[in-house]
Amino acid sequence: MELNNVSNRPIKKTPLERVKNREYHDAMEDAKNAYLRKDLMTAASTFRRAVFFRKDSDEAHASLGD
């Protein structure tokens, strides 16, 4: 049975979702760089920022725990 008007294309994200996604990725990159520089206070606060933008991110929560 085939449904009409069903597309295989992914659902478009809203502008807010796109901003949150970009902010999350930027925060993760900044936090990882700070962690590598041994700047742990900056890394922790930046990982918290990443968690703010994507609360379900296992990677951000685990990195914050480290």
PDB file of N, H, CA, C and O in Angstrom:
ATOM      1  N   MET A   1       0.840  -1.174   0.000  1.00  0.00           N
ATOM      2  CA  MET A   1       0.000   0.000   0.000  1.00  0.00           C
ATOM      3  C   MET A   1       0.884   1.236   0.000  1.00  0.00           C
ATOM      4  O   MET A   1       1.787   1.360   0.828  1.00  0.00           O
ATOM      5  N   GLU A   2       0.631   2.128  -0.908  1.00  0.00           N
ATOM      6  H   GLU A   2      -0.103   2.027  -1.580  1.00  0.00           H
ATOM      7  CA  GLU A   2       1.451   3.329  -1.039  1.00  0.00           C
ATOM      8  C   GLU A   2       0.647   4.551  -0.614  1.00  0.00           C
ATOM      9  O   GLU A   2      -0.501   4.726  -1.021  1.00  0.00           O
ATOM     10  N   LEU A   3       1.258   5.384   0.201  1.00  0.00           N
ATOM     11  H   LEU A   3       2.191   5.242   0.531  1.00  0.00           H
ATOM     12  CA  LEU A   3       0.589   6.597   0.657  1.00  0.00           C
ATOM     13  C   LEU A   3       0.938   7.757  -0.259  1.00  0.00           C
ATOM     14  O   LEU A   3       2.083   7.896  -0.686  1.00  0.00           O
ATOM     15  N   ASN A   4      -0.024   8.567  -0.551  1.00  0.00           N
ATOM     16  H   ASN A   4      -0.955   8.454  -0.203  1.00  0.00           H
ATOM     17  CA  ASN A   4       0.224   9.756  -1.372  1.00  0.00           C
ATOM     18  C   ASN A   4       0.816  10.863  -0.527  1.00  0.00           C
ATOM     19  O   ASN A   4       0.581  10.924   0.680  1.00  0.00           O
ATOM     20  N   ASN A   5       1.574  11.726  -1.147  1.00  0.00           N
ATOM     21  H   ASN A   5       1.765  11.676  -2.128  1.00  0.00           H
ATOM     22  CA  ASN A   5       2.164  12.902  -0.505  1.00  0.00           C
ATOM     23  C   ASN A   5       3.167  12.549   0.587  1.00  0.00           C
ATOM     24  O   ASN A   5       3.416  13.364   1.475  1.00  0.00           O
ATOM     25  N   VAL A   6       3.738  11.369   0.541  1.00  0.00           N
ATOM     26  H   VAL A   6       3.535  10.707  -0.180  1.00  0.00           H
ATOM     27  CA  VAL A   6       4.765  10.986   1.500  1.00  0.00           C
ATOM     28  C   VAL A   6       6.100  11.039   0.776  1.00  0.00           C
ATOM     29  O   VAL A   6       6.263  10.457  -0.297  1.00  0.00           O
ATOM     30  N   SER A   7       7.029  11.725   1.360  1.00  0.00           N
ATOM     31  H   SER A   7       6.897  12.198   2.232  1.00  0.00           H
ATOM     32  CA  SER A   7       8.329  11.910   0.722  1.00  0.00           C
ATOM     33  C   SER A   7       9.405  11.209   1.533  1.00  0.00           C
ATOM     34  O   SER A   7       9.291  11.066   2.751  1.00  0.00           O
ATOM     35  N   ASN A   8      10.437  10.779   0.851  1.00  0.00           N
ATOM     36  H   ASN A   8      10.529  10.895  -0.138  1.00  0.00           H
ATOM     37  CA  ASN A   8      11.580  10.172   1.526  1.00  0.00           C
ATOM     38  C   ASN A   8      12.589  11.213   1.983  1.00  0.00           C
ATOM     39  O   ASN A   8      13.577  10.878   2.638  1.00  0.00           O
ATOM     40  N   ARG A   9      12.348  12.463   1.645  1.00  0.00           N
ATOM     41  H   ARG A   9      11.546  12.734   1.114  1.00  0.00           H
ATOM     42  CA  ARG A   9      13.248  13.525   2.051  1.00  0.00           C
ATOM     43  C   ARG A   9      13.121  13.788   3.543  1.00  0.00           C
ATOM     44  O   ARG A   9      12.032  13.676   4.105  1.00  0.00           O
ATOM     45  N   PRO A  10      14.245  14.141   4.196  1.00  0.00           N
ATOM     46  CA  PRO A  10      14.161  14.451   5.624  1.00  0.00           C
ATOM     47  C   PRO A  10      13.324  15.711   5.857  1.00  0.00           C
ATOM     48  O   PRO A  10      13.232  16.584   4.994  1.00  0.00           O
ATOM     49  N   ILE A  11      12.733  15.779   7.016  1.00  0.00           N
ATOM     50  H   ILE A  11      12.808  15.070   7.716  1.00  0.00           H
ATOM     51  CA  ILE A  11      11.925  16.942   7.378  1.00  0.00           C
ATOM     52  C   ILE A  11      12.850  18.137   7.566  1.00  0.00           C
ATOM     53  O   ILE A  11      13.888  18.035   8.221  1.00  0.00           O
ATOM     54  N   LYS A  12      12.465  19.271   6.984  1.00  0.00           N
ATOM     55  H   LYS A  12      11.622  19.354   6.452  1.00  0.00           H
ATOM     56  CA  LYS A  12      13.281  20.479   7.111  1.00  0.00           C
ATOM     57  C   LYS A  12      13.251  20.981   8.542  1.00  0.00           C
ATOM     58  O   LYS A  12      12.219  20.949   9.213  1.00  0.00           O
ATOM     59  N   LYS A  13      14.406  21.446   8.992  1.00  0.00           N
ATOM     60  H   LYS A  13      15.244  21.472   8.447  1.00  0.00           H
ATOM     61  CA  LYS A  13      14.492  21.978  10.347  1.00  0.00           C
ATOM     62  C   LYS A  13      14.082  23.442  10.342  1.00  0.00           C
ATOM     63  O   LYS A  13      14.244  24.152   9.350  1.00  0.00           O
ATOM     64  N   THR A  14      13.553  23.869  11.464  1.00  0.00           N
ATOM     65  H   THR A  14      13.421  23.292  12.271  1.00  0.00           H
ATOM     66  CA  THR A  14      13.172  25.265  11.609  1.00  0.00           C
ATOM     67  C   THR A  14      14.440  26.102  11.779  1.00  0.00           C
ATOM     68  O   THR A  14      15.495  25.559  12.108  1.00  0.00           O
ATOM     69  N   PRO A  15      14.352  27.396  11.563  1.00  0.00           N
ATOM     70  CA  PRO A  15      15.530  28.244  11.778  1.00  0.00           C
ATOM     71  C   PRO A  15      16.086  28.123  13.200  1.00  0.00           C
ATOM     72  O   PRO A  15      17.303  28.146  13.384  1.00  0.00           O
ATOM     73  N   LEU A  16      15.225  27.995  14.199  1.00  0.00           N
ATOM     74  H   LEU A  16      14.236  27.976  14.050  1.00  0.00           H
ATOM     75  CA  LEU A  16      15.687  27.853  15.578  1.00  0.00           C
ATOM     76  C   LEU A  16      16.441  26.538  15.759  1.00  0.00           C
ATOM     77  O   LEU A  16      17.470  26.507  16.434  1.00  0.00           O
ATOM     78  N   GLU A  17      15.950  25.465  15.171  1.00  0.00           N
ATOM     79  H   GLU A  17      15.114  25.491  14.622  1.00  0.00           H
ATOM     80  CA  GLU A  17      16.644  24.178  15.256  1.00  0.00           C
ATOM     81  C   GLU A  17      18.017  24.245  14.585  1.00  0.00           C
ATOM     82  O   GLU A  17      18.986  23.671  15.080  1.00  0.00           O
ATOM     83  N   ARG A  18      18.089  24.945  13.461  1.00  0.00           N
ATOM     84  H   ARG A  18      17.301  25.411  13.058  1.00  0.00           H
ATOM     85  CA  ARG A  18      19.380  25.086  12.772  1.00  0.00           C
ATOM     86  C   ARG A  18      20.371  25.880  13.614  1.00  0.00           C
ATOM     87  O   ARG A  18      21.551  25.532  13.666  1.00  0.00           O
ATOM     88  N   VAL A  19      19.913  26.934  14.271  1.00  0.00           N
ATOM     89  H   VAL A  19      18.954  27.216  14.229  1.00  0.00           H
ATOM     90  CA  VAL A  19      20.793  27.737  15.129  1.00  0.00           C
ATOM     91  C   VAL A  19      21.260  26.903  16.317  1.00  0.00           C
ATOM     92  O   VAL A  19      22.446  26.911  16.650  1.00  0.00           O
ATOM     93  N   LYS A  20      20.345  26.187  16.957  1.00  0.00           N
ATOM     94  H   LYS A  20      19.382  26.181  16.687  1.00  0.00           H
ATOM     95  CA  LYS A  20      20.719  25.341  18.095  1.00  0.00           C
ATOM     96  C   LYS A  20      21.743  24.291  17.679  1.00  0.00           C
ATOM     97  O   LYS A  20      22.690  24.018  18.417  1.00  0.00           O
ATOM     98  N   ASN A  21      21.556  23.703  16.504  1.00  0.00           N
ATOM     99  H   ASN A  21      20.786  23.924  15.905  1.00  0.00           H
ATOM    100  CA  ASN A  21      22.480  22.695  16.012  1.00  0.00           C
ATOM    101  C   ASN A  21      23.866  23.292  15.777  1.00  0.00           C
ATOM    102  O   ASN A  21      24.876  22.690  16.144  1.00  0.00           O
ATOM    103  N   ARG A  22      23.912  24.472  15.168  1.00  0.00           N
ATOM    104  H   ARG A  22      23.092  24.960  14.871  1.00  0.00           H
ATOM    105  CA  ARG A  22      25.195  25.140  14.914  1.00  0.00           C
ATOM    106  C   ARG A  22      25.865  25.536  16.228  1.00  0.00           C
ATOM    107  O   ARG A  22      27.073  25.358  16.388  1.00  0.00           O
ATOM    108  N   GLU A  23      25.091  26.068  17.159  1.00  0.00           N
ATOM    109  H   GLU A  23      24.110  26.213  17.029  1.00  0.00           H
ATOM    110  CA  GLU A  23      25.646  26.453  18.458  1.00  0.00           C
ATOM    111  C   GLU A  23      26.188  25.240  19.205  1.00  0.00           C
ATOM    112  O   GLU A  23      27.245  25.317  19.831  1.00  0.00           O
ATOM    113  N   TYR A  24      25.474  24.128  19.143  1.00  0.00           N
ATOM    114  H   TYR A  24      24.615  24.065  18.635  1.00  0.00           H
ATOM    115  CA  TYR A  24      25.932  22.894  19.787  1.00  0.00           C
ATOM    116  C   TYR A  24      27.274  22.457  19.211  1.00  0.00           C
ATOM    117  O   TYR A  24      28.213  22.182  19.958  1.00  0.00           O
ATOM    118  N   HIS A  25      27.366  22.393  17.894  1.00  0.00           N
ATOM    119  H   HIS A  25      26.603  22.616  17.287  1.00  0.00           H
ATOM    120  CA  HIS A  25      28.604  21.936  17.257  1.00  0.00           C
ATOM    121  C   HIS A  25      29.763  22.895  17.532  1.00  0.00           C
ATOM    122  O   HIS A  25      30.889  22.456  17.763  1.00  0.00           O
ATOM    123  N   ASP A  26      29.492  24.187  17.507  1.00  0.00           N
ATOM    124  H   ASP A  26      28.577  24.543  17.319  1.00  0.00           H
ATOM    125  CA  ASP A  26      30.540  25.172  17.828  1.00  0.00           C
ATOM    126  C   ASP A  26      31.013  25.003  19.267  1.00  0.00           C
ATOM    127  O   ASP A  26      32.213  25.045  19.538  1.00  0.00           O
ATOM    128  N   ALA A  27      30.067  24.810  20.191  1.00  0.00           N
ATOM    129  H   ALA A  27      29.093  24.776  19.970  1.00  0.00           H
ATOM    130  CA  ALA A  27      30.420  24.638  21.602  1.00  0.00           C
ATOM    131  C   ALA A  27      31.250  23.378  21.803  1.00  0.00           C
ATOM    132  O   ALA A  27      32.235  23.394  22.541  1.00  0.00           O
ATOM    133  N   MET A  28      30.859  22.288  21.151  1.00  0.00           N
ATOM    134  H   MET A  28      30.059  22.275  20.552  1.00  0.00           H
ATOM    135  CA  MET A  28      31.614  21.036  21.292  1.00  0.00           C
ATOM    136  C   MET A  28      33.042  21.200  20.762  1.00  0.00           C
ATOM    137  O   MET A  28      33.991  20.726  21.386  1.00  0.00           O
ATOM    138  N   GLU A  29      33.194  21.851  19.645  1.00  0.00           N
ATOM    139  H   GLU A  29      32.423  22.236  19.138  1.00  0.00           H
ATOM    140  CA  GLU A  29      34.530  22.058  19.080  1.00  0.00           C
ATOM    141  C   GLU A  29      35.379  22.926  20.009  1.00  0.00           C
ATOM    142  O   GLU A  29      36.541  22.611  20.269  1.00  0.00           O
ATOM    143  N   ASP A  30      34.801  24.013  20.506  1.00  0.00           N
ATOM    144  H   ASP A  30      33.857  24.269  20.295  1.00  0.00           H
ATOM    145  CA  ASP A  30      35.530  24.904  21.422  1.00  0.00           C
ATOM    146  C   ASP A  30      35.902  24.167  22.708  1.00  0.00           C
ATOM    147  O   ASP A  30      37.017  24.317  23.209  1.00  0.00           O
ATOM    148  N   ALA A  31      34.981  23.380  23.238  1.00  0.00           N
ATOM    149  H   ALA A  31      34.076  23.258  22.831  1.00  0.00           H
ATOM    150  CA  ALA A  31      35.231  22.655  24.486  1.00  0.00           C
ATOM    151  C   ALA A  31      36.322  21.602  24.313  1.00  0.00           C
ATOM    152  O   ALA A  31      37.181  21.446  25.181  1.00  0.00           O
ATOM    153  N   LYS A  32      36.287  20.893  23.211  1.00  0.00           N
ATOM    154  H   LYS A  32      35.590  21.020  22.506  1.00  0.00           H
ATOM    155  CA  LYS A  32      37.318  19.877  22.955  1.00  0.00           C
ATOM    156  C   LYS A  32      38.696  20.526  22.830  1.00  0.00           C
ATOM    157  O   LYS A  32      39.687  19.990  23.327  1.00  0.00           O
ATOM    158  N   ASN A  33      38.755  21.673  22.168  1.00  0.00           N
ATOM    159  H   ASN A  33      37.950  22.108  21.765  1.00  0.00           H
ATOM    160  CA  ASN A  33      40.033  22.380  22.046  1.00  0.00           C
ATOM    161  C   ASN A  33      40.532  22.858  23.404  1.00  0.00           C
ATOM    162  O   ASN A  33      41.723  22.761  23.698  1.00  0.00           O
ATOM    163  N   ALA A  34      39.632  23.372  24.230  1.00  0.00           N
ATOM    164  H   ALA A  34      38.664  23.451  23.992  1.00  0.00           H
ATOM    165  CA  ALA A  34      40.022  23.816  25.568  1.00  0.00           C
ATOM    166  C   ALA A  34      40.497  22.631  26.405  1.00  0.00           C
ATOM    167  O   ALA A  34      41.461  22.756  27.161  1.00  0.00           O
ATOM    168  N   TYR A  35      39.837  21.495  26.280  1.00  0.00           N
ATOM    169  H   TYR A  35      39.054  21.394  25.666  1.00  0.00           H
ATOM    170  CA  TYR A  35      40.227  20.294  27.018  1.00  0.00           C
ATOM    171  C   TYR A  35      41.624  19.843  26.607  1.00  0.00           C
ATOM    172  O   TYR A  35      42.429  19.458  27.455  1.00  0.00           O
ATOM    173  N   LEU A  36      41.913  19.887  25.317  1.00  0.00           N
ATOM    174  H   LEU A  36      41.259  20.199  24.627  1.00  0.00           H
ATOM    175  CA  LEU A  36      43.239  19.494  24.832  1.00  0.00           C
ATOM    176  C   LEU A  36      44.331  20.447  25.323  1.00  0.00           C
ATOM    177  O   LEU A  36      45.475  20.039  25.521  1.00  0.00           O
ATOM    178  N   ARG A  37      43.967  21.720  25.517  1.00  0.00           N
ATOM    179  H   ARG A  37      43.037  22.051  25.356  1.00  0.00           H
ATOM    180  CA  ARG A  37      44.922  22.713  26.043  1.00  0.00           C
ATOM    181  C   ARG A  37      45.043  22.625  27.559  1.00  0.00           C
ATOM    182  O   ARG A  37      45.811  23.375  28.161  1.00  0.00           O
ATOM    183  N   LYS A  38      44.295  21.719  28.183  1.00  0.00           N
ATOM    184  H   LYS A  38      43.671  21.110  27.694  1.00  0.00           H
ATOM    185  CA  LYS A  38      44.266  21.536  29.645  1.00  0.00           C
ATOM    186  C   LYS A  38      43.630  22.726  30.357  1.00  0.00           C
ATOM    187  O   LYS A  38      43.884  22.953  31.540  1.00  0.00           O
ATOM    188  N   ASP A  39      42.802  23.487  29.635  1.00  0.00           N
ATOM    189  H   ASP A  39      42.597  23.302  28.674  1.00  0.00           H
ATOM    190  CA  ASP A  39      42.053  24.594  30.222  1.00  0.00           C
ATOM    191  C   ASP A  39      40.706  24.020  30.666  1.00  0.00           C
ATOM    192  O   ASP A  39      39.693  24.175  29.984  1.00  0.00           O
ATOM    193  N   LEU A  40      40.717  23.357  31.821  1.00  0.00           N
ATOM    194  H   LEU A  40      41.540  23.231  32.375  1.00  0.00           H
ATOM    195  CA  LEU A  40      39.566  22.564  32.236  1.00  0.00           C
ATOM    196  C   LEU A  40      38.352  23.400  32.635  1.00  0.00           C
ATOM    197  O   LEU A  40      37.217  22.966  32.438  1.00  0.00           O
ATOM    198  N   MET A  41      38.569  24.577  33.186  1.00  0.00           N
ATOM    199  H   MET A  41      39.491  24.929  33.346  1.00  0.00           H
ATOM    200  CA  MET A  41      37.429  25.430  33.558  1.00  0.00           C
ATOM    201  C   MET A  41      36.666  25.874  32.311  1.00  0.00           C
ATOM    202  O   MET A  41      35.436  25.837  32.284  1.00  0.00           O
ATOM    203  N   THR A  42      37.390  26.288  31.295  1.00  0.00           N
ATOM    204  H   THR A  42      38.389  26.318  31.317  1.00  0.00           H
ATOM    205  CA  THR A  42      36.746  26.704  30.048  1.00  0.00           C
ATOM    206  C   THR A  42      36.083  25.510  29.374  1.00  0.00           C
ATOM    207  O   THR A  42      34.970  25.622  28.861  1.00  0.00           O
ATOM    208  N   ALA A  43      36.761  24.376  29.376  1.00  0.00           N
ATOM    209  H   ALA A  43      37.665  24.285  29.793  1.00  0.00           H
ATOM    210  CA  ALA A  43      36.191  23.172  28.762  1.00  0.00           C
ATOM    211  C   ALA A  43      34.879  22.796  29.438  1.00  0.00           C
ATOM    212  O   ALA A  43      33.890  22.508  28.763  1.00  0.00           O
ATOM    213  N   ALA A  44      34.866  22.799  30.774  1.00  0.00           N
ATOM    214  H   ALA A  44      35.669  23.033  31.322  1.00  0.00           H
ATOM    215  CA  ALA A  44      33.653  22.418  31.507  1.00  0.00           C
ATOM    216  C   ALA A  44      32.500  23.376  31.209  1.00  0.00           C
ATOM    217  O   ALA A  44      31.377  22.936  30.961  1.00  0.00           O
ATOM    218  N   SER A  45      32.768  24.667  31.232  1.00  0.00           N
ATOM    219  H   SER A  45      33.680  25.025  31.434  1.00  0.00           H
ATOM    220  CA  SER A  45      31.684  25.622  30.984  1.00  0.00           C
ATOM    221  C   SER A  45      31.196  25.533  29.541  1.00  0.00           C
ATOM    222  O   SER A  45      30.012  25.740  29.276  1.00  0.00           O
ATOM    223  N   THR A  46      32.084  25.231  28.619  1.00  0.00           N
ATOM    224  H   THR A  46      33.046  25.062  28.834  1.00  0.00           H
ATOM    225  CA  THR A  46      31.685  25.132  27.219  1.00  0.00           C
ATOM    226  C   THR A  46      30.939  23.831  26.952  1.00  0.00           C
ATOM    227  O   THR A  46      30.015  23.806  26.138  1.00  0.00           O
ATOM    228  N   PHE A  47      31.326  22.745  27.629  1.00  0.00           N
ATOM    229  H   PHE A  47      32.076  22.765  28.290  1.00  0.00           H
ATOM    230  CA  PHE A  47      30.540  21.514  27.518  1.00  0.00           C
ATOM    231  C   PHE A  47      29.144  21.731  28.096  1.00  0.00           C
ATOM    232  O   PHE A  47      28.171  21.188  27.573  1.00  0.00           O
ATOM    233  N   ARG A  48      29.032  22.516  29.167  1.00  0.00           N
ATOM    234  H   ARG A  48      29.822  22.957  29.592  1.00  0.00           H
ATOM    235  CA  ARG A  48      27.708  22.842  29.720  1.00  0.00           C
ATOM    236  C   ARG A  48      26.878  23.610  28.699  1.00  0.00           C
ATOM    237  O   ARG A  48      25.670  23.400  28.585  1.00  0.00           O
ATOM    238  N   ARG A  49      27.532  24.498  27.961  1.00  0.00           N
ATOM    239  H   ARG A  49      28.513  24.669  28.054  1.00  0.00           H
ATOM    240  CA  ARG A  49      26.829  25.245  26.907  1.00  0.00           C
ATOM    241  C   ARG A  49      26.316  24.282  25.831  1.00  0.00           C
ATOM    242  O   ARG A  49      25.205  24.447  25.327  1.00  0.00           O
ATOM    243  N   ALA A  50      27.119  23.287  25.483  1.00  0.00           N
ATOM    244  H   ALA A  50      28.022  23.153  25.892  1.00  0.00           H
ATOM    245  CA  ALA A  50      26.695  22.295  24.491  1.00  0.00           C
ATOM    246  C   ALA A  50      25.491  21.507  25.002  1.00  0.00           C
ATOM    247  O   ALA A  50      24.559  21.235  24.245  1.00  0.00           O
ATOM    248  N   VAL A  51      25.507  21.142  26.280  1.00  0.00           N
ATOM    249  H   VAL A  51      26.263  21.363  26.895  1.00  0.00           H
ATOM    250  CA  VAL A  51      24.378  20.422  26.872  1.00  0.00           C
ATOM    251  C   VAL A  51      23.125  21.295  26.841  1.00  0.00           C
ATOM    252  O   VAL A  51      22.026  20.786  26.622  1.00  0.00           O
ATOM    253  N   PHE A  52      23.275  22.592  27.054  1.00  0.00           N
ATOM    254  H   PHE A  52      24.168  23.005  27.232  1.00  0.00           H
ATOM    255  CA  PHE A  52      22.138  23.508  27.001  1.00  0.00           C
ATOM    256  C   PHE A  52      21.461  23.454  25.631  1.00  0.00           C
ATOM    257  O   PHE A  52      20.233  23.456  25.541  1.00  0.00           O
ATOM    258  N   PHE A  53      22.260  23.405  24.573  1.00  0.00           N
ATOM    259  H   PHE A  53      23.257  23.403  24.647  1.00  0.00           H
ATOM    260  CA  PHE A  53      21.693  23.408  23.233  1.00  0.00           C
ATOM    261  C   PHE A  53      21.201  22.036  22.781  1.00  0.00           C
ATOM    262  O   PHE A  53      20.337  21.953  21.907  1.00  0.00           O
ATOM    263  N   ARG A  54      21.732  20.963  23.356  1.00  0.00           N
ATOM    264  H   ARG A  54      22.433  21.030  24.066  1.00  0.00           H
ATOM    265  CA  ARG A  54      21.253  19.621  23.004  1.00  0.00           C
ATOM    266  C   ARG A  54      21.296  18.762  24.257  1.00  0.00           C
ATOM    267  O   ARG A  54      22.295  18.104  24.547  1.00  0.00           O
ATOM    268  N   LYS A  55      20.206  18.781  24.984  1.00  0.00           N
ATOM    269  H   LYS A  55      19.394  19.315  24.749  1.00  0.00           H
ATOM    270  CA  LYS A  55      20.127  18.101  26.272  1.00  0.00           C
ATOM    271  C   LYS A  55      20.250  16.581  26.164  1.00  0.00           C
ATOM    272  O   LYS A  55      20.604  15.924  27.143  1.00  0.00           O
ATOM    273  N   ASP A  56      19.966  16.018  25.001  1.00  0.00           N
ATOM    274  H   ASP A  56      19.679  16.552  24.206  1.00  0.00           H
ATOM    275  CA  ASP A  56      20.016  14.561  24.833  1.00  0.00           C
ATOM    276  C   ASP A  56      21.351  14.069  24.269  1.00  0.00           C
ATOM    277  O   ASP A  56      21.446  12.925  23.825  1.00  0.00           O
ATOM    278  N   SER A  57      22.373  14.913  24.281  1.00  0.00           N
ATOM    279  H   SER A  57      22.295  15.843  24.642  1.00  0.00           H
ATOM    280  CA  SER A  57      23.674  14.542  23.719  1.00  0.00           C
ATOM    281  C   SER A  57      24.490  13.722  24.711  1.00  0.00           C
ATOM    282  O   SER A  57      24.969  14.238  25.721  1.00  0.00           O
ATOM    283  N   ASP A  58      24.639  12.445  24.407  1.00  0.00           N
ATOM    284  H   ASP A  58      24.251  12.025  23.586  1.00  0.00           H
ATOM    285  CA  ASP A  58      25.459  11.579  25.254  1.00  0.00           C
ATOM    286  C   ASP A  58      26.907  12.041  25.267  1.00  0.00           C
ATOM    287  O   ASP A  58      27.571  12.012  26.303  1.00  0.00           O
ATOM    288  N   GLU A  59      27.390  12.469  24.102  1.00  0.00           N
ATOM    289  H   GLU A  59      26.851  12.493  23.261  1.00  0.00           H
ATOM    290  CA  GLU A  59      28.791  12.899  23.992  1.00  0.00           C
ATOM    291  C   GLU A  59      29.069  14.113  24.876  1.00  0.00           C
ATOM    292  O   GLU A  59      30.092  14.156  25.559  1.00  0.00           O
ATOM    293  N   ALA A  60      28.179  15.090  24.870  1.00  0.00           N
ATOM    294  H   ALA A  60      27.348  15.055  24.315  1.00  0.00           H
ATOM    295  CA  ALA A  60      28.384  16.294  25.676  1.00  0.00           C
ATOM    296  C   ALA A  60      28.345  15.959  27.170  1.00  0.00           C
ATOM    297  O   ALA A  60      29.168  16.456  27.939  1.00  0.00           O
ATOM    298  N   HIS A  61      27.398  15.126  27.576  1.00  0.00           N
ATOM    299  H   HIS A  61      26.730  14.723  26.951  1.00  0.00           H
ATOM    300  CA  HIS A  61      27.311  14.746  28.996  1.00  0.00           C
ATOM    301  C   HIS A  61      28.523  13.955  29.435  1.00  0.00           C
ATOM    302  O   HIS A  61      29.050  14.193  30.522  1.00  0.00           O
ATOM    303  N   ALA A  62      28.979  13.020  28.619  1.00  0.00           N
ATOM    304  H   ALA A  62      28.550  12.827  27.736  1.00  0.00           H
ATOM    305  CA  ALA A  62      30.146  12.210  28.965  1.00  0.00           C
ATOM    306  C   ALA A  62      31.400  13.064  29.027  1.00  0.00           C
ATOM    307  O   ALA A  62      32.219  12.900  29.931  1.00  0.00           O
ATOM    308  N   SER A  63      31.556  13.972  28.076  1.00  0.00           N
ATOM    309  H   SER A  63      30.890  14.105  27.342  1.00  0.00           H
ATOM    310  CA  SER A  63      32.717  14.851  28.061  1.00  0.00           C
ATOM    311  C   SER A  63      32.733  15.768  29.267  1.00  0.00           C
ATOM    312  O   SER A  63      33.792  16.028  29.839  1.00  0.00           O
ATOM    313  N   LEU A  64      31.574  16.256  29.655  1.00  0.00           N
ATOM    314  H   LEU A  64      30.714  16.045  29.190  1.00  0.00           H
ATOM    315  CA  LEU A  64      31.482  17.102  30.847  1.00  0.00           C
ATOM    316  C   LEU A  64      31.885  16.303  32.083  1.00  0.00           C
ATOM    317  O   LEU A  64      32.542  16.828  32.982  1.00  0.00           O
ATOM    318  N   GLY A  65      31.493  15.048  32.122  1.00  0.00           N
ATOM    319  H   GLY A  65      30.960  14.621  31.392  1.00  0.00           H
ATOM    320  CA  GLY A  65      31.866  14.194  33.248  1.00  0.00           C
ATOM    321  C   GLY A  65      33.363  13.946  33.339  1.00  0.00           C
ATOM    322  O   GLY A  65      33.912  13.825  34.434  1.00  0.00           O
ATOM    323  N   ASP A  66      34.025  13.869  32.185  1.00  0.00           N
ATOM    324  H   ASP A  66      33.579  13.967  31.295  1.00  0.00           H
ATOM    325  CA  ASP A  66      35.475  13.658  32.181  1.00  0.00           C
ATOM    326  C   ASP A  66      36.176  14.875  32.716  1.00  0.00           C
ATOM    327  O   ASP A  66      37.404  14.896  32.795  1.00  0.00           O
TER     328      ASP A  66
END
